[in-house]
Amino acid sequence: MFEPQASAETIVAVIIPALNESGKIGRVLDKLPRDVRFEAIVVDDGSSDGTGDEARAHGAALVVRHERRAGVGAAIRDGFTAGKARGRPWLALLSGDDQHEPSELVGALEQALSEQADYVQGSRWRPGGRVVGRTGGRGVGTRVYSVAFSALAGRRVTDATNGFRVFRASLLDDRRIRLEQPWLDSYDLEPYLLFKTIRCGYRVVEHPVTVRYHADEAFTKMRGLRDWWRLFRPALLLRTGIKR
């Protein structure tokens, strides 16, 4: 159960889904900007390695625990619910495996505020963005995916797979955006939200960000074509009207 908590200063709930990220989740939280506008909500999706305890020890404002693995989409959705319950007008999303630079949240929020944007999508491919470490072939895959996503969405998005994003919490009150659907429990939820935000006419902008791959650590929990299909299918199913 989520308990609302008011704060006049904190305006962004940073949602960090995590599954067995002990050793990484602490690094992520330690890098969060020392800015009272941001707080971290970690969703521990059934970890067996003490991820939740590490998150608490490193200053997470809230840890939401799934006793059993529910899927990354379900974890993100529960994090969004918790952020809204705490009255935060902005929600952000970061990877729990230390791929993103949390300090870049400040620039993304400032861009959203200055440009009156509803949604900021991180992009490693925009000028000023960068990739650190070996991609393992994912660089080409993310570019190809982004071209296909852009064609289906009707708007150019240079890095549609990037999990870094900041957006107005009020977007989730739009009845056309239905995150509660069970088919969004896995990797489908993030591209679904981006696609629907674009197609519903909200102002979407991109912000250059860093993506860091750790050569000596596993850097993704995606497994093969099945999970790539889960990334790709929301745009296709929504564009064809099969899903809503």
Kinemage of the C-alpha trace (Angstrom):
@kinemage 1
@onewidth
@group {chain A} dominant
@subgroup {mainchain}
@vectorlist {calphas} color= white
{ca met a 1} P 0.000 0.000 0.000
{ca phe a 2} L 1.323 3.425 -0.937
{ca glu a 3} L 1.097 6.237 1.605
{ca pro a 4} L 0.763 9.771 0.202
{ca gln a 5} L 3.378 12.179 1.521
{ca ala a 6} L 3.298 15.864 0.706
{ca ser a 7} L 6.363 18.019 0.109
{ca ala a 8} L 6.417 21.565 -1.179
{ca glu a 9} L 9.952 21.126 -2.536
{ca thr a 10} L 10.087 17.662 -4.035
{ca ile a 11} L 8.453 17.658 -7.458
{ca val a 12} L 10.018 14.684 -9.271
{ca ala a 13} L 9.647 11.044 -8.263
{ca val a 14} L 12.471 9.146 -9.934
{ca ile a 15} L 11.313 5.574 -10.521
{ca ile a 16} L 14.052 2.941 -10.574
{ca pro a 17} L 12.920 -0.633 -11.334
{ca ala a 18} L 15.436 -3.191 -10.091
{ca leu a 19} L 15.833 -6.957 -10.212
{ca asn a 20} L 18.901 -8.409 -8.483
{ca glu a 21} L 20.910 -5.197 -8.821
{ca ser a 22} L 22.880 -5.490 -5.589
{ca gly a 23} L 26.164 -3.673 -6.067
{ca lys a 24} L 24.639 -1.442 -8.743
{ca ile a 25} L 21.523 0.073 -7.167
{ca gly a 26} L 23.623 1.749 -4.485
{ca arg a 27} L 25.808 3.349 -7.146
{ca val a 28} L 22.730 4.631 -8.952
{ca leu a 29} L 21.303 6.197 -5.808
{ca asp a 30} L 24.647 7.695 -4.810
{ca lys a 31} L 24.716 9.520 -8.167
{ca leu a 32} L 21.290 11.117 -7.807
{ca pro a 33} L 21.516 14.911 -7.911
{ca arg a 34} L 21.717 16.568 -4.507
{ca asp a 35} L 18.660 18.572 -5.398
{ca val a 36} L 15.577 18.623 -3.179
{ca arg a 37} L 13.350 18.544 -6.257
{ca phe a 38} L 14.165 14.853 -6.787
{ca glu a 39} L 13.429 11.750 -4.746
{ca ala a 40} L 14.077 8.098 -5.591
{ca ile a 41} L 11.479 5.337 -5.552
{ca val a 42} L 13.018 1.914 -6.087
{ca val a 43} L 10.754 -0.957 -7.119
{ca asp a 44} L 12.366 -4.231 -6.111
{ca asp a 45} L 10.832 -6.764 -8.493
{ca gly a 46} L 11.332 -9.927 -6.479
{ca ser a 47} L 15.095 -9.679 -5.994
{ca ser a 48} L 16.873 -12.408 -4.044
{ca asp a 49} L 20.154 -10.552 -3.459
{ca gly a 50} L 19.251 -7.773 -1.028
{ca thr a 51} L 18.634 -5.101 -3.666
{ca gly a 52} L 15.874 -3.506 -1.586
{ca asp a 53} L 18.013 -3.330 1.557
{ca glu a 54} L 20.848 -1.747 -0.399
{ca ala a 55} L 18.442 0.808 -1.864
{ca arg a 56} L 17.244 1.807 1.609
{ca ala a 57} L 20.812 2.071 2.868
{ca his a 58} L 21.677 4.442 0.015
{ca gly a 59} L 18.830 6.851 0.573
{ca ala a 60} L 15.829 5.715 -1.459
{ca ala a 61} L 12.777 7.663 -0.317
{ca leu a 62} L 10.635 4.562 -0.804
{ca val a 63} L 11.236 0.931 -1.720
{ca val a 64} L 8.268 -0.927 -3.191
{ca arg a 65} L 8.738 -4.682 -2.889
{ca his a 66} L 7.322 -7.392 -5.148
{ca glu a 67} L 7.586 -10.744 -3.385
{ca arg a 68} L 7.566 -12.440 -6.773
{ca arg a 69} L 8.928 -11.178 -10.065
{ca ala a 70} L 6.112 -9.384 -11.894
{ca gly a 71} L 8.043 -7.972 -14.861
{ca val a 72} L 9.789 -4.693 -15.539
{ca gly a 73} L 6.611 -3.086 -16.885
{ca ala a 74} L 4.686 -4.001 -13.748
{ca ala a 75} L 7.533 -2.632 -11.623
{ca ile a 76} L 7.563 0.666 -13.513
{ca arg a 77} L 3.775 0.949 -13.280
{ca asp a 78} L 3.840 0.429 -9.510
{ca gly a 79} L 6.568 3.038 -9.234
{ca phe a 80} L 4.467 5.534 -11.179
{ca thr a 81} L 1.520 4.788 -8.892
{ca ala a 82} L 3.674 5.415 -5.840
{ca gly a 83} L 5.015 8.689 -7.236
{ca lys a 84} L 1.527 9.950 -7.987
{ca ala a 85} L 0.326 8.895 -4.528
{ca arg a 86} L 3.096 11.030 -3.044
{ca gly a 87} L 1.767 14.016 -4.977
{ca arg a 88} L 4.707 14.487 -7.351
{ca pro a 89} L 3.763 16.452 -10.489
{ca trp a 90} L 6.684 14.979 -12.452
{ca leu a 91} L 7.810 11.377 -12.850
{ca ala a 92} L 11.182 10.211 -14.118
{ca leu a 93} L 12.572 6.815 -15.021
{ca leu a 94} L 16.114 5.477 -14.683
{ca ser a 95} L 17.642 2.064 -15.144
{ca gly a 96} L 18.553 0.210 -11.962
{ca asp a 97} L 21.733 -1.264 -13.492
{ca asp a 98} L 23.818 1.934 -13.547
{ca gln a 99} L 23.496 2.526 -17.302
{ca his a 100} L 22.294 6.107 -16.910
{ca glu a 101} L 23.817 9.191 -15.321
{ca pro a 102} L 21.289 10.395 -12.720
{ca ser a 103} L 22.900 13.845 -12.650
{ca glu a 104} L 21.499 14.392 -16.148
{ca leu a 105} L 17.995 14.478 -14.668
{ca val a 106} L 18.566 18.111 -13.735
{ca gly a 107} L 19.119 19.201 -17.333
{ca ala a 108} L 16.192 17.117 -18.542
{ca leu a 109} L 13.846 18.701 -16.009
{ca glu a 110} L 15.106 22.198 -16.813
{ca gln a 111} L 14.508 21.544 -20.513
{ca ala a 112} L 10.980 20.330 -19.806
{ca leu a 113} L 10.225 23.427 -17.751
{ca ser a 114} L 11.824 25.936 -20.133
{ca glu a 115} L 10.264 24.433 -23.258
{ca gln a 116} L 6.920 23.656 -21.592
{ca ala a 117} L 7.279 20.041 -22.637
{ca asp a 118} L 5.112 17.226 -21.369
{ca tyr a 119} L 7.619 14.447 -21.920
{ca val a 120} L 11.411 14.346 -22.231
{ca gln a 121} L 12.952 11.289 -23.874
{ca gly a 122} L 16.639 10.640 -23.293
{ca ser a 123} L 18.807 10.073 -26.356
{ca arg a 124} L 22.375 8.850 -26.564
{ca trp a 125} L 22.360 9.760 -30.265
{ca arg a 126} L 21.515 13.464 -29.960
{ca pro a 127} L 24.403 15.973 -30.054
{ca gly a 128} L 25.813 15.988 -26.545
{ca gly a 129} L 24.746 12.411 -25.846
{ca arg a 130} L 27.267 9.618 -25.658
{ca val a 131} L 27.870 5.912 -25.198
{ca val a 132} L 30.555 4.679 -22.802
{ca gly a 133} L 31.823 1.113 -23.127
{ca arg a 134} L 31.202 -1.665 -25.605
{ca thr a 135} L 27.628 -1.993 -26.833
{ca gly a 136} L 27.815 -5.658 -27.777
{ca gly a 137} L 26.060 -4.895 -31.068
{ca arg a 138} L 23.187 -3.068 -29.456
{ca gly a 139} L 24.175 0.267 -31.010
{ca val a 140} L 22.995 -0.787 -34.451
{ca gly a 141} L 19.916 -2.454 -33.007
{ca thr a 142} L 18.812 0.655 -31.132
{ca arg a 143} L 19.207 2.817 -34.242
{ca val a 144} L 17.259 0.430 -36.466
{ca tyr a 145} L 14.552 0.085 -33.851
{ca ser a 146} L 14.268 3.860 -33.521
{ca val a 147} L 13.787 4.266 -37.281
{ca ala a 148} L 10.973 1.697 -37.258
{ca phe a 149} L 9.376 3.208 -34.161
{ca ser a 150} L 9.525 6.696 -35.673
{ca ala a 151} L 7.829 5.521 -38.866
{ca leu a 152} L 4.980 3.954 -36.894
{ca ala a 153} L 4.624 6.856 -34.454
{ca gly a 154} L 4.747 9.511 -37.176
{ca arg a 155} L 7.482 11.461 -35.404
{ca arg a 156} L 11.246 11.149 -35.407
{ca val a 157} L 12.651 9.677 -32.204
{ca thr a 158} L 16.399 9.119 -32.279
{ca asp a 159} L 16.629 6.719 -29.326
{ca ala a 160} L 13.277 5.077 -28.690
{ca thr a 161} L 14.706 2.260 -26.541
{ca asn a 162} L 16.339 4.608 -24.054
{ca gly a 163} L 14.893 4.127 -20.567
{ca phe a 164} L 15.807 7.638 -19.405
{ca arg a 165} L 12.723 9.875 -19.373
{ca val a 166} L 10.998 12.671 -17.456
{ca phe a 167} L 7.316 13.490 -17.886
{ca arg a 168} L 4.305 15.127 -16.313
{ca ala a 169} L 2.477 12.761 -13.976
{ca ser a 170} L -0.817 14.120 -15.309
{ca leu a 171} L -0.218 12.202 -18.550
{ca leu a 172} L -1.239 9.060 -16.727
{ca asp a 173} L -4.659 10.560 -16.009
{ca asp a 174} L -5.422 10.611 -19.741
{ca arg a 175} L -7.922 7.806 -20.348
{ca arg a 176} L -6.345 7.121 -23.732
{ca ile a 177} L -3.160 5.978 -21.971
{ca arg a 178} L -3.953 2.636 -20.338
{ca leu a 179} L -0.898 1.352 -18.525
{ca glu a 180} L -2.932 -1.069 -16.433
{ca gln a 181} L -3.288 -3.554 -19.311
{ca pro a 182} L -1.704 -6.948 -18.451
{ca trp a 183} L 0.147 -7.185 -21.778
{ca leu a 184} L 2.296 -4.252 -20.627
{ca asp a 185} L 3.837 -6.103 -17.661
{ca ser a 186} L 7.168 -6.619 -19.427
{ca tyr a 187} L 9.277 -4.516 -21.810
{ca asp a 188} L 6.182 -3.367 -23.711
{ca leu a 189} L 5.241 -0.646 -21.230
{ca glu a 190} L 7.960 1.892 -22.007
{ca pro a 191} L 7.509 2.008 -25.803
{ca tyr a 192} L 3.732 1.958 -25.262
{ca leu a 193} L 3.924 5.082 -23.110
{ca leu a 194} L 6.181 6.910 -25.568
{ca phe a 195} L 4.028 5.981 -28.556
{ca lys a 196} L 0.771 6.985 -26.865
{ca thr a 197} L 2.235 10.250 -25.615
{ca ile a 198} L 3.231 11.170 -29.171
{ca arg a 199} L -0.021 10.057 -30.782
{ca cys a 200} L -2.150 11.797 -28.150
{ca gly a 201} L -0.578 15.102 -29.143
{ca tyr a 202} L 1.557 15.886 -26.124
{ca arg a 203} L 4.738 17.913 -26.495
{ca val a 204} L 7.644 15.457 -26.602
{ca val a 205} L 11.281 16.584 -26.714
{ca glu a 206} L 14.604 14.756 -26.581
{ca his a 207} L 17.494 15.388 -24.218
{ca pro a 208} L 21.070 14.185 -24.798
{ca val a 209} L 22.133 11.631 -22.200
{ca thr a 210} L 24.895 9.162 -21.434
{ca val a 211} L 24.432 5.398 -21.682
{ca arg a 212} L 27.129 3.394 -19.965
{ca tyr a 213} L 27.823 -0.288 -20.619
{ca his a 214} L 29.851 -2.129 -17.995
{ca ala a 215} L 32.072 -4.667 -19.738
{ca asp a 216} L 32.716 -6.665 -16.563
{ca glu a 217} L 29.058 -6.808 -15.497
{ca ala a 218} L 25.871 -7.974 -17.147
{ca phe a 219} L 24.342 -4.863 -18.700
{ca thr a 220} L 20.938 -6.124 -19.790
{ca lys a 221} L 18.332 -8.634 -18.721
{ca met a 222} L 16.823 -8.746 -22.209
{ca arg a 223} L 17.010 -12.172 -23.751
{ca gly a 224} L 16.976 -12.623 -27.508
{ca leu a 225} L 14.303 -11.976 -30.076
{ca arg a 226} L 11.409 -12.463 -27.670
{ca asp a 227} L 12.300 -9.392 -25.639
{ca trp a 228} L 13.150 -7.320 -28.733
{ca trp a 229} L 9.695 -8.229 -30.042
{ca arg a 230} L 8.201 -6.961 -26.788
{ca leu a 231} L 9.915 -3.640 -27.437
{ca phe a 232} L 8.775 -3.495 -31.037
{ca arg a 233} L 5.213 -4.766 -30.864
{ca pro a 234} L 3.507 -1.890 -28.966
{ca ala a 235} L 4.061 0.583 -31.819
{ca leu a 236} L 2.951 -1.974 -34.404
{ca leu a 237} L -0.110 -3.163 -32.469
{ca leu a 238} L -1.197 0.377 -31.617
{ca arg a 239} L -0.648 1.699 -35.131
{ca thr a 240} L -2.738 -1.113 -36.623
{ca gly a 241} L -5.472 -0.733 -34.015
{ca ile a 242} L -5.051 -4.242 -32.625
{ca lys a 243} L -4.287 -2.815 -29.201
{ca arg a 244} L -5.289 0.473 -27.538
